[in-house]
Amino acid sequence: MATPSVPVEPAAADHWLAAILGACLLLVAVLASGFVVWTATLPDEDDGTALAVFPPTWSEARGLDAVLRAGGRPVRPIWPGFAWVANGAEAGFVGRLEDAGAVVVLGDMAFGPALAGCNINLSAEDLRALMRGGDGRRPLRTGG
């Protein structure tokens, strides 16, 4: 009669080595992400196209309102809705976005598609219609 085989447990040191390597990889990823965000953060006096990130509890409409209060032209929301790509032609646009509630305002990142692709160009009248829920009388003008 054959003796039953007993599974051999790997040494406890093997588990610790894997945990340490995993923690090191996570640390490198967090540091690299922090560096990318730090280098993409814009100074308060800048203008132009930017990605404004608002608190995650904010709705898309609240972010849109903040962009408009800062004197910007909304380009498009970013999923899941608490970030907006916006354009401001006047100096100090970034500072005004932060005053309106943006947690961070980022410029274009070299390898991120956040500011690329088609967009919707909205007039002030279109924006008011959207804020009221749309009036259904005319289509929005799109660009892309």
N, C-alpha and C positions, 0 to 999 in steps of 0.2 A: 504494500500500500504506500502511495506517495505522500510525503509530508506536505501540508499546505504551505504555500509560499507566503511569507510575511512581507508586506510592502516596506521598503526602506525609505525612511524620512530623510530629506536632505538636511544637511547640517544647518543649525540655526544661523551660523555666520553667513550662509548663502542668502537668507532672507534679509539680513541686515544690509548686506552689500547691495542688493536690489533696491531696498528702500532708500539707501544713501544716494545711489545713482539717480533714482527717480526724483528725489528732493533736489539734487543738483541741477537736473534738467529743468525742473519747474522753476527754480531760482533764476536760471539763465533766461528762460522764456519771459518771466516777469520783468527782469531787468532790461531785456531787449525791448519789450513792449513799452516800458516806462521811458526808455531813451527815445523811441520813435515819437511818442506823444510829446515829450519835452521839446524835441527839435521841431515839431510841427506847430507848437503853440505860438500864436501871433501876439505881438505887442499891442497894447491898448490903442495906440495912435494909428494903426494900420486901417486900410480900407480894402475894397476888392471882394473877391469871392472867398467865402470861408465856410467851414462846417461848425455850426454852433450846437453844442451838446447841452441839453437842459436836464434838470433832475429827472430820473426815471419815472417818477410819479406824475410827471406832467403829460397832458394829452397833446395830441398833434395840434389842436386848435389853440391851446395855450402857448405852445412854442411859436406858432404862426403869429399870434398876437404880440409876442415879445420881439420877434423879428421886425414886425411893422412898427412897433413903438421905438425901436432902435433906428428907424429910418432906412431899413434895408428892403431890398426886393427879393422875396422868397423865390428860390429856384425850384427846390423840391424837398419833401420830407424824406428822411432816411428811416427805414424800418428799424425798430418797432414803433417809431412815431415821436420820440422825445428828442430827436436831432433834426436839424434843418440845414440844407445848403442854402446860403443866402448871399446876396451881393449888395454892397454898400459903396456908393460913389464918393462919399464925403469922409475926410480924415477923422479918425476917432471912432469909426464904426465898430471895431472890435470892443473897445471900452464901453460903448453904449449897449452892445449885446450882453456884456458881462453885468452891467448895471440893470439890464432888463431881466436877468436871472440865469444867464448861461453859466454852466459850471466850468466849461472850457471852450475856447474858440480855436479851432485848428485850421492851418493852411493846407495846401495840397501836399499829400504824402506821395513820395516818388513811386511806391509800389502798390498803393491802394487805389481801388477803382471808385472810391466814394464820390469824387467830383466829376467822374467821366460819364459818358452816355447821354441819352436823350433827356430832355427836360421839358417842363411846361412853363411857358412864359405867361404870367398872369398880369392883367391890368388891374388898377385899383378897383374898377367896377366889377371885374370878375371875382376879385378877392372878397368884396362885400357880398356878392351873390353867394359865394361859397360859405361865408360865415353865417349867412341866413339860411343855409341849407340848399342853395341853388334856386334860381327862379325858373329854369326850364325854357326860357324864351329864346335863348341863343346858345350855340355851342361855345366852349372855351377854345381860345386860340392856342395851338400847341406848336412847339418847335422841336427840332431834334436832330 
